[in-house]
Amino acid sequence: MIDRKLLIEKAFEAQENCYTPYSNFNVGAALLCENGDIYTGCNIENAAFTPTNCAERTAFFKAVSEGQKNFTAIAVVGNKAGVKQGEGDYCAPCAVCRQVMAEFCDLKTFKVIIAKSTEDYLEYTLEELLPLAFTGKDM
Ligand code: THU
């Protein structure tokens, strides 16, 4: 069972820790593991730009580095600094983050929840966001 409201709340909490002096675009993510644990992430920018890490990958790398390998869903929230909850737009994961998800998650069952608020969100399977994914099975 996915507690979508809780997962979205956790994503908003994580968003508060983002480090975004260059874009002022603040993203938070909360990743639900099959065992019920939740790992959060925020985007962390860098003056050299390319070392920037997205919120979703922060959450995944935290989880995998703690021994987690089985995931159910991720909630993502993102908006420019100063935008109130519920008034922003949906923030869909970038292509690099989708590829990282595909490394660890089942394309047909893993859920990506992109939220404006706990009441207003869209939900996709990873396969819908990354059709014809290239994964380890293709090698
Ligand atoms: N960003 C994320 O954290 N996740 C995404 O899926 C899209 C982009 C971040 C990266 C950068 O810090 C800022 O949003 C603007 O691109």
Backbone and ligand atoms as CSV (ligand in chain L), in Angstrom:
chain,resi,resn,atom,element,x,y,z
A,1,MET,N,N,0.843,-1.206,0.000
A,1,MET,CA,C,0.000,0.000,0.000
A,1,MET,C,C,0.880,1.258,0.000
A,2,ILE,N,N,0.588,2.140,-0.917
A,2,ILE,CA,C,1.365,3.388,-0.978
A,2,ILE,C,C,0.567,4.488,-0.280
A,3,ASP,N,N,1.148,5.071,0.770
A,3,ASP,CA,C,0.531,6.233,1.417
A,3,ASP,C,C,1.010,7.484,0.651
A,4,ARG,N,N,0.235,7.828,-0.375
A,4,ARG,CA,C,0.663,8.892,-1.280
A,4,ARG,C,C,0.800,10.238,-0.578
A,5,LYS,N,N,-0.146,10.505,0.334
A,5,LYS,CA,C,-0.115,11.790,1.054
A,5,LYS,C,C,1.174,11.907,1.882
A,6,LEU,N,N,1.515,10.837,2.587
A,6,LEU,CA,C,2.733,10.842,3.403
A,6,LEU,C,C,3.969,11.019,2.528
A,7,LEU,N,N,3.995,10.299,1.404
A,7,LEU,CA,C,5.169,10.362,0.520
A,7,LEU,C,C,5.346,11.783,-0.034
A,8,ILE,N,N,4.245,12.414,-0.390
A,8,ILE,CA,C,4.309,13.790,-0.906
A,8,ILE,C,C,4.744,14.757,0.199
A,9,GLU,N,N,4.222,14.560,1.404
A,9,GLU,CA,C,4.648,15.407,2.539
A,9,GLU,C,C,6.148,15.303,2.758
A,10,LYS,N,N,6.668,14.073,2.688
A,10,LYS,CA,C,8.113,13.850,2.878
A,10,LYS,C,C,8.910,14.548,1.766
A,11,ALA,N,N,8.370,14.536,0.542
A,11,ALA,CA,C,9.055,15.218,-0.562
A,11,ALA,C,C,9.106,16.726,-0.307
A,12,PHE,N,N,8.009,17.280,0.195
A,12,PHE,CA,C,8.001,18.716,0.517
A,12,PHE,C,C,8.986,19.033,1.654
A,13,GLU,N,N,9.081,18.156,2.634
A,13,GLU,CA,C,10.043,18.370,3.729
A,13,GLU,C,C,11.467,18.385,3.186
A,14,ALA,N,N,11.772,17.424,2.305
A,14,ALA,CA,C,13.115,17.334,1.734
A,14,ALA,C,C,13.443,18.555,0.881
A,15,GLN,N,N,12.425,19.076,0.220
A,15,GLN,CA,C,12.612,20.259,-0.641
A,15,GLN,C,C,13.200,21.423,0.163
A,16,GLU,N,N,12.869,21.481,1.439
A,16,GLU,CA,C,13.361,22.587,2.273
A,16,GLU,C,C,14.879,22.563,2.437
A,17,ASN,N,N,15.496,21.406,2.200
A,17,ASN,CA,C,16.951,21.298,2.371
A,17,ASN,C,C,17.728,21.521,1.080
A,18,CYS,N,N,17.039,21.822,-0.004
A,18,CYS,CA,C,17.743,21.928,-1.280
A,18,CYS,C,C,18.798,23.034,-1.231
A,19,TYR,N,N,19.817,22.847,-2.063
A,19,TYR,CA,C,20.895,23.847,-2.186
A,19,TYR,C,C,20.886,24.312,-3.637
A,20,THR,N,N,20.256,25.454,-3.881
A,20,THR,CA,C,19.986,25.875,-5.265
A,20,THR,C,C,20.314,27.358,-5.502
A,21,PRO,N,N,21.562,27.780,-5.200
A,21,PRO,CA,C,21.868,29.205,-5.366
A,21,PRO,C,C,21.892,29.661,-6.828
A,22,TYR,N,N,21.968,28.708,-7.775
A,22,TYR,CA,C,22.124,29.105,-9.180
A,22,TYR,C,C,20.788,29.128,-9.928
A,23,SER,N,N,19.941,28.134,-9.678
A,23,SER,CA,C,18.660,28.095,-10.401
A,23,SER,C,C,17.500,28.635,-9.568
A,24,ASN,N,N,17.647,28.594,-8.235
A,24,ASN,CA,C,16.499,28.873,-7.347
A,24,ASN,C,C,15.299,27.998,-7.676
A,25,PHE,N,N,15.561,26.844,-8.287
A,25,PHE,CA,C,14.489,25.878,-8.562
A,25,PHE,C,C,14.656,24.729,-7.568
A,26,ASN,N,N,13.659,24.591,-6.711
A,26,ASN,CA,C,13.790,23.720,-5.538
A,26,ASN,C,C,12.999,22.432,-5.719
A,27,VAL,N,N,13.714,21.324,-5.635
A,27,VAL,CA,C,13.076,20.026,-5.862
A,27,VAL,C,C,13.259,19.143,-4.628
A,28,GLY,N,N,12.210,18.405,-4.309
A,28,GLY,CA,C,12.266,17.428,-3.224
A,28,GLY,C,C,11.711,16.111,-3.709
A,29,ALA,N,N,12.253,15.018,-3.175
A,29,ALA,CA,C,11.785,13.689,-3.574
A,29,ALA,C,C,11.715,12.796,-2.349
A,30,ALA,N,N,10.787,11.842,-2.385
A,30,ALA,CA,C,10.690,10.840,-1.331
A,30,ALA,C,C,10.473,9.486,-1.985
A,31,LEU,N,N,11.384,8.567,-1.690
A,31,LEU,CA,C,11.431,7.258,-2.337
A,31,LEU,C,C,10.977,6.188,-1.349
A,32,LEU,N,N,9.942,5.448,-1.742
A,32,LEU,CA,C,9.397,4.390,-0.886
A,32,LEU,C,C,10.003,3.039,-1.264
A,33,CYS,N,N,10.596,2.385,-0.279
A,33,CYS,CA,C,11.184,1.057,-0.487
A,33,CYS,C,C,10.113,-0.012,-0.249
A,34,GLU,N,N,10.343,-1.185,-0.808
A,34,GLU,CA,C,9.370,-2.274,-0.631
A,34,GLU,C,C,9.163,-2.637,0.831
A,35,ASN,N,N,10.195,-2.433,1.660
A,35,ASN,CA,C,10.062,-2.768,3.092
A,35,ASN,C,C,9.407,-1.645,3.893
A,36,GLY,N,N,8.971,-0.572,3.211
A,36,GLY,CA,C,8.255,0.514,3.874
A,36,GLY,C,C,9.126,1.697,4.254
A,37,ASP,N,N,10.449,1.527,4.195
A,37,ASP,CA,C,11.336,2.656,4.507
A,37,ASP,C,C,11.196,3.749,3.446
A,38,ILE,N,N,11.424,4.986,3.855
A,38,ILE,CA,C,11.371,6.123,2.926
A,38,ILE,C,C,12.704,6.863,2.975
A,39,TYR,N,N,13.267,7.112,1.802
A,39,TYR,CA,C,14.494,7.909,1.699
A,39,TYR,C,C,14.156,9.191,0.952
A,40,THR,N,N,14.604,10.302,1.491
A,40,THR,CA,C,14.304,11.581,0.850
A,40,THR,C,C,15.539,12.125,0.129
A,41,GLY,N,N,15.312,13.092,-0.751
A,41,GLY,CA,C,16.420,13.744,-1.438
A,41,GLY,C,C,16.028,15.137,-1.880
A,42,CYS,N,N,17.045,15.976,-2.053
A,42,CYS,CA,C,16.822,17.322,-2.584
A,42,CYS,C,C,17.866,17.547,-3.675
A,43,ASN,N,N,17.668,18.588,-4.490
A,43,ASN,CA,C,18.702,18.892,-5.478
A,43,ASN,C,C,19.824,19.689,-4.814
A,44,ILE,N,N,21.035,19.388,-5.249
A,44,ILE,CA,C,22.240,19.992,-4.670
A,44,ILE,C,C,23.072,20.526,-5.830
A,45,GLU,N,N,23.130,21.847,-5.951
A,45,GLU,CA,C,23.797,22.450,-7.120
A,45,GLU,C,C,25.277,22.727,-6.835
A,46,ASN,N,N,25.978,23.108,-7.902
A,46,ASN,CA,C,27.413,23.332,-7.807
A,46,ASN,C,C,27.810,24.443,-8.769
A,47,ALA,N,N,28.809,25.248,-8.363
A,47,ALA,CA,C,29.273,26.365,-9.195
A,47,ALA,C,C,29.754,25.889,-10.565
A,48,ALA,N,N,30.234,24.657,-10.646
A,48,ALA,CA,C,30.690,24.111,-11.929
A,48,ALA,C,C,29.544,23.450,-12.709
A,49,PHE,N,N,28.335,23.610,-12.197
A,49,PHE,CA,C,27.079,23.158,-12.842
A,49,PHE,C,C,26.938,21.640,-13.013
A,50,THR,N,N,27.854,20.975,-13.757
A,50,THR,CA,C,27.631,19.553,-14.046
A,50,THR,C,C,27.666,18.658,-12.802
A,51,PRO,N,N,28.353,19.018,-11.729
A,51,PRO,CA,C,28.269,18.155,-10.531
A,51,PRO,C,C,26.913,18.216,-9.823
A,52,THR,N,N,26.033,19.071,-10.273
A,52,THR,CA,C,24.699,19.182,-9.650
A,52,THR,C,C,24.001,17.822,-9.611
A,53,ASN,N,N,23.383,17.536,-8.471
A,53,ASN,CA,C,22.633,16.286,-8.358
A,53,ASN,C,C,21.150,16.586,-8.162
A,54,CYS,N,N,20.311,15.912,-8.941
A,54,CYS,CA,C,18.869,16.092,-8.808
A,54,CYS,C,C,18.353,15.445,-7.519
A,55,ALA,N,N,17.197,15.905,-7.093
A,55,ALA,CA,C,16.577,15.401,-5.867
A,55,ALA,C,C,16.311,13.888,-5.941
A,56,GLU,N,N,15.830,13.440,-7.089
A,56,GLU,CA,C,15.481,12.024,-7.229
A,56,GLU,C,C,16.719,11.141,-7.095
A,57,ARG,N,N,17.806,11.561,-7.751
A,57,ARG,CA,C,19.021,10.751,-7.664
A,57,ARG,C,C,19.626,10.815,-6.268
A,58,THR,N,N,19.501,11.952,-5.606
A,58,THR,CA,C,19.964,12.011,-4.211
A,58,THR,C,C,19.241,10.948,-3.391
A,59,ALA,N,N,17.926,10.853,-3.560
A,59,ALA,CA,C,17.137,9.873,-2.795
A,59,ALA,C,C,17.565,8.444,-3.153
A,60,PHE,N,N,17.712,8.173,-4.446
A,60,PHE,CA,C,18.115,6.825,-4.857
A,60,PHE,C,C,19.504,6.465,-4.334
A,61,PHE,N,N,20.429,7.390,-4.426
A,61,PHE,CA,C,21.808,7.060,-4.030
A,61,PHE,C,C,21.905,6.909,-2.516
A,62,LYS,N,N,21.141,7.698,-1.792
A,62,LYS,CA,C,21.094,7.499,-0.338
A,62,LYS,C,C,20.578,6.093,-0.033
A,63,ALA,N,N,19.491,5.710,-0.677
A,63,ALA,CA,C,18.852,4.420,-0.386
A,63,ALA,C,C,19.769,3.252,-0.773
A,64,VAL,N,N,20.318,3.306,-1.981
A,64,VAL,CA,C,21.159,2.196,-2.445
A,64,VAL,C,C,22.406,2.092,-1.571
A,65,SER,N,N,22.943,3.230,-1.162
A,65,SER,CA,C,24.147,3.209,-0.317
A,65,SER,C,C,23.857,2.668,1.075
A,66,GLU,N,N,22.581,2.590,1.422
A,66,GLU,CA,C,22.188,2.014,2.720
A,66,GLU,C,C,21.729,0.560,2.566
A,67,GLY,N,N,21.920,0.018,1.363
A,67,GLY,CA,C,21.614,-1.404,1.158
A,67,GLY,C,C,20.249,-1.687,0.562
A,68,GLN,N,N,19.492,-0.662,0.221
A,68,GLN,CA,C,18.155,-0.864,-0.365
A,68,GLN,C,C,18.278,-1.117,-1.869
A,69,LYS,N,N,17.476,-2.052,-2.355
A,69,LYS,CA,C,17.518,-2.357,-3.795
A,69,LYS,C,C,16.113,-2.507,-4.381
A,70,ASN,N,N,15.096,-2.518,-3.543
A,70,ASN,CA,C,13.729,-2.783,-4.025
A,70,ASN,C,C,12.825,-1.596,-3.699
A,71,PHE,N,N,12.243,-1.035,-4.765
A,71,PHE,CA,C,11.504,0.214,-4.600
A,71,PHE,C,C,10.091,0.122,-5.175
A,72,THR,N,N,9.186,0.887,-4.557
A,72,THR,CA,C,7.763,0.843,-4.929
A,72,THR,C,C,7.323,2.106,-5.658
A,73,ALA,N,N,7.766,3.270,-5.143
A,73,ALA,CA,C,7.260,4.537,-5.686
A,73,ALA,C,C,8.162,5.690,-5.274
A,74,ILE,N,N,8.071,6.777,-6.044
A,74,ILE,CA,C,8.774,8.008,-5.660
A,74,ILE,C,C,7.808,9.181,-5.848
A,75,ALA,N,N,7.817,10.095,-4.886
A,75,ALA,CA,C,7.057,11.339,-5.034
A,75,ALA,C,C,8.044,12.465,-5.300
A,76,VAL,N,N,7.682,13.360,-6.220
A,76,VAL,CA,C,8.561,14.467,-6.602
A,76,VAL,C,C,7.779,15.771,-6.577
A,77,VAL,N,N,8.355,16.784,-5.941
A,77,VAL,CA,C,7.764,18.129,-5.973
A,77,VAL,C,C,8.859,19.111,-6.403
A,78,GLY,N,N,8.488,20.136,-7.139
A,78,GLY,CA,C,9.502,21.096,-7.564
A,78,GLY,C,C,8.890,22.396,-8.038
A,79,ASN,N,N,9.520,23.483,-7.641
A,79,ASN,CA,C,9.048,24.799,-8.080
A,79,ASN,C,C,10.116,25.847,-7.803
A,80,LYS,N,N,9.955,26.985,-8.467
A,80,LYS,CA,C,10.837,28.124,-8.196
A,80,LYS,C,C,10.674,28.559,-6.741
A,81,ALA,N,N,11.745,29.026,-6.136
A,81,ALA,CA,C,11.681,29.501,-4.752
A,81,ALA,C,C,10.580,30.547,-4.615
A,82,GLY,N,N,9.822,30.470,-3.536
A,82,GLY,CA,C,8.791,31.473,-3.273
A,82,GLY,C,C,7.408,31.074,-3.727
A,83,VAL,N,N,7.306,30.036,-4.557
A,83,VAL,CA,C,5.988,29.590,-5.018
A,83,VAL,C,C,5.325,28.797,-3.889
A,84,LYS,N,N,4.081,29.117,-3.626
A,84,LYS,CA,C,3.373,28.440,-2.520
A,84,LYS,C,C,2.924,27.044,-2.921
A,85,GLN,N,N,2.833,26.165,-1.906
A,85,GLN,CA,C,2.383,24.794,-2.140
A,85,GLN,C,C,1.014,24.809,-2.824
A,86,GLY,N,N,0.892,24.056,-3.906
A,86,GLY,CA,C,-0.373,23.979,-4.620
A,86,GLY,C,C,-0.475,24.979,-5.757
A,87,GLU,N,N,0.414,25.971,-5.778
A,87,GLU,CA,C,0.329,27.007,-6.810
A,87,GLU,C,C,1.372,26.836,-7.916
A,88,GLY,N,N,2.284,25.876,-7.718
A,88,GLY,CA,C,3.322,25.651,-8.726
A,88,GLY,C,C,2.835,24.732,-9.822
A,89,ASP,N,N,3.801,24.199,-10.568
A,89,ASP,CA,C,3.473,23.274,-11.647
A,89,ASP,C,C,3.932,21.875,-11.239
A,90,TYR,N,N,3.553,20.877,-11.999
A,90,TYR,CA,C,4.085,19.541,-11.754
A,90,TYR,C,C,5.544,19.522,-12.210
A,91,CYS,N,N,6.395,18.844,-11.456
A,91,CYS,CA,C,7.808,18.742,-11.820
A,91,CYS,C,C,8.126,17.284,-12.120
A,92,ALA,N,N,8.228,16.973,-13.396
A,92,ALA,CA,C,8.508,15.587,-13.794
A,92,ALA,C,C,10.012,15.331,-13.751
A,93,PRO,N,N,10.415,14.129,-13.402
A,93,PRO,CA,C,11.844,13.802,-13.321
A,93,PRO,C,C,12.545,13.969,-14.660
A,94,CYS,N,N,13.780,14.441,-14.627
A,94,CYS,CA,C,14.561,14.589,-15.859
A,94,CYS,C,C,14.922,13.206,-16.403
A,95,ALA,N,N,15.419,13.185,-17.627
A,95,ALA,CA,C,15.701,11.902,-18.292
A,95,ALA,C,C,16.808,11.119,-17.594
A,96,VAL,N,N,17.767,11.826,-17.040
A,96,VAL,CA,C,18.862,11.124,-16.341
A,96,VAL,C,C,18.304,10.409,-15.109
A,97,CYS,N,N,17.438,11.085,-14.379
A,97,CYS,CA,C,16.826,10.451,-13.196
A,97,CYS,C,C,15.937,9.277,-13.593
A,98,ARG,N,N,15.234,9.380,-14.695
A,98,ARG,CA,C,14.402,8.257,-15.159
A,98,ARG,C,C,15.288,7.048,-15.455
A,99,GLN,N,N,16.447,7.301,-16.048
A,99,GLN,CA,C,17.368,6.207,-16.367
A,99,GLN,C,C,17.893,5.555,-15.090
A,100,VAL,N,N,18.189,6.352,-14.075
A,100,VAL,CA,C,18.646,5.794,-12.787
A,100,VAL,C,C,17.529,4.956,-12.163
A,101,MET,N,N,16.281,5.441,-12.259
A,101,MET,CA,C,15.150,4.659,-11.748
A,101,MET,C,C,15.076,3.309,-12.464
A,102,ALA,N,N,15.301,3.334,-13.791
A,102,ALA,CA,C,15.185,2.110,-14.589
A,102,ALA,C,C,16.254,1.079,-14.211
A,103,GLU,N,N,17.340,1.543,-13.643
A,103,GLU,CA,C,18.398,0.614,-13.210
A,103,GLU,C,C,17.905,-0.275,-12.057
A,104,PHE,N,N,17.051,0.292,-11.233
A,104,PHE,CA,C,16.666,-0.410,-9.998
A,104,PHE,C,C,15.197,-0.827,-9.932
A,105,CYS,N,N,14.363,-0.244,-10.781
A,105,CYS,CA,C,12.916,-0.414,-10.568
A,105,CYS,C,C,12.256,-1.159,-11.721
A,106,ASP,N,N,11.190,-1.847,-11.390
A,106,ASP,CA,C,10.394,-2.522,-12.413
A,106,ASP,C,C,9.625,-1.458,-13.215
A,107,LEU,N,N,9.795,-1.504,-14.531
A,107,LEU,CA,C,9.203,-0.451,-15.380
A,107,LEU,C,C,7.679,-0.434,-15.291
A,108,LYS,N,N,7.099,-1.623,-15.164
A,108,LYS,CA,C,5.630,-1.705,-15.215
A,108,LYS,C,C,4.960,-1.408,-13.878
A,109,THR,N,N,5.672,-1.603,-12.770
A,109,THR,CA,C,5.002,-1.458,-11.462
A,109,THR,C,C,5.478,-0.256,-10.647
A,110,PHE,N,N,6.700,0.226,-10.887
A,110,PHE,CA,C,7.192,1.358,-10.092
A,110,PHE,C,C,6.401,2.619,-10.456
A,111,LYS,N,N,5.928,3.331,-9.411
A,111,LYS,CA,C,5.069,4.505,-9.610
A,111,LYS,C,C,5.844,5.801,-9.382
A,112,VAL,N,N,5.660,6.742,-10.295
A,112,VAL,CA,C,6.244,8.076,-10.159
A,112,VAL,C,C,5.095,9.057,-9.933
A,113,ILE,N,N,5.108,9.675,-8.763
A,113,ILE,CA,C,4.029,10.596,-8.362
A,113,ILE,C,C,4.583,12.012,-8.419
A,114,ILE,N,N,4.022,12.831,-9.274
A,114,ILE,CA,C,4.503,14.228,-9.347
A,114,ILE,C,C,3.386,15.133,-8.821
A,115,ALA,N,N,3.737,15.917,-7.818
A,115,ALA,CA,C,2.702,16.584,-7.021
A,115,ALA,C,C,2.853,18.105,-6.983
A,116,LYS,N,N,1.691,18.758,-6.977
A,116,LYS,CA,C,1.640,20.189,-6.663
A,116,LYS,C,C,1.344,20.365,-5.182
A,117,SER,N,N,0.603,19.419,-4.622
A,117,SER,CA,C,0.247,19.419,-3.205
A,117,SER,C,C,-0.154,17.983,-2.848
A,118,THR,N,N,-0.487,17.753,-1.576
A,118,THR,CA,C,-0.882,16.395,-1.181
A,118,THR,C,C,-2.198,15.989,-1.828
A,119,GLU,N,N,-2.971,16.970,-2.280
A,119,GLU,CA,C,-4.273,16.678,-2.893
A,119,GLU,C,C,-4.226,16.660,-4.424
A,120,ASP,N,N,-3.216,17.271,-4.964
A,120,ASP,CA,C,-3.157,17.500,-6.404
A,120,ASP,C,C,-1.877,16.879,-6.969
A,121,TYR,N,N,-2.032,15.698,-7.554
A,121,TYR,CA,C,-0.849,15.009,-8.086
A,121,TYR,C,C,-1.221,14.129,-9.280
A,122,LEU,N,N,-0.198,13.799,-10.063
A,122,LEU,CA,C,-0.351,12.877,-11.188
A,122,LEU,C,C,0.489,11.650,-10.885
A,123,GLU,N,N,0.058,10.520,-11.417
A,123,GLU,CA,C,0.810,9.293,-11.148
A,123,GLU,C,C,1.033,8.527,-12.444
A,124,TYR,N,N,2.279,8.097,-12.653
A,124,TYR,CA,C,2.644,7.353,-13.856
A,124,TYR,C,C,3.425,6.108,-13.467
A,125,THR,N,N,3.402,5.107,-14.330
A,125,THR,CA,C,4.385,4.030,-14.162
A,125,THR,C,C,5.689,4.536,-14.785
A,126,LEU,N,N,6.796,3.918,-14.357
A,126,LEU,CA,C,8.084,4.307,-14.939
A,126,LEU,C,C,8.083,4.043,-16.454
A,127,GLU,N,N,7.415,2.984,-16.857
A,127,GLU,CA,C,7.374,2.674,-18.293
A,127,GLU,C,C,6.693,3.791,-19.094
A,128,GLU,N,N,5.694,4.418,-18.500
A,128,GLU,CA,C,5.024,5.521,-19.206
A,128,GLU,C,C,5.977,6.704,-19.395
A,129,LEU,N,N,6.877,6.889,-18.428
A,129,LEU,CA,C,7.808,8.027,-18.509
A,129,LEU,C,C,9.083,7.683,-19.278
A,130,LEU,N,N,9.352,6.390,-19.402
A,130,LEU,CA,C,10.583,5.971,-20.096
A,130,LEU,C,C,10.295,4.759,-20.972
A,131,PRO,N,N,9.548,4.987,-22.074
A,131,PRO,CA,C,9.237,3.858,-22.959
A,131,PRO,C,C,10.500,3.357,-23.656
A,132,LEU,N,N,10.498,2.089,-23.987
A,132,LEU,CA,C,11.653,1.464,-24.669
A,132,LEU,C,C,12.947,1.705,-23.907
A,133,ALA,N,N,12.871,1.562,-22.607
A,133,ALA,CA,C,14.048,1.830,-21.771
A,133,ALA,C,C,15.204,0.894,-22.116
A,134,PHE,N,N,16.394,1.414,-22.051
A,134,PHE,CA,C,17.600,0.587,-22.173
A,134,PHE,C,C,18.040,0.215,-20.761
A,135,THR,N,N,18.055,-1.082,-20.475
A,135,THR,CA,C,18.434,-1.528,-19.135
A,135,THR,C,C,19.454,-2.664,-19.237
A,136,GLY,N,N,19.871,-3.147,-18.102
A,136,GLY,CA,C,20.836,-4.252,-18.068
A,136,GLY,C,C,20.367,-5.481,-18.830
A,137,LYS,N,N,19.047,-5.640,-18.952
A,137,LYS,CA,C,18.493,-6.806,-19.676
A,137,LYS,C,C,18.810,-6.747,-21.170
A,138,ASP,N,N,19.126,-5.556,-21.655
A,138,ASP,CA,C,19.400,-5.391,-23.101
A,138,ASP,C,C,20.856,-5.663,-23.454
A,139,MET,N,N,21.665,-5.948,-22.448
A,139,MET,CA,C,23.092,-6.121,-22.732
A,139,MET,C,C,23.482,-7.592,-22.773
L,1,THU,N1,N,16.166,19.076,-10.941
L,1,THU,C1,C,15.878,18.041,-10.090
L,1,THU,O1,O,16.287,18.056,-8.927
L,1,THU,N2,N,15.127,17.027,-10.562
L,1,THU,C2,C,14.634,16.943,-11.827
L,1,THU,O2,O,14.129,15.911,-12.231
L,1,THU,C3,C,14.687,18.122,-12.693
L,1,THU,C4,C,15.741,19.119,-12.323
L,1,THU,C5,C,16.994,20.193,-10.453
L,1,THU,C6,C,18.373,20.253,-11.005
L,1,THU,C7,C,18.717,21.713,-10.832
L,1,THU,O3,O,19.219,21.909,-9.523
L,1,THU,C8,C,17.373,22.424,-10.938
L,1,THU,O4,O,16.381,21.424,-10.757
L,1,THU,C9,C,17.154,23.121,-12.264
L,1,THU,O5,O,17.388,22.264,-13.317
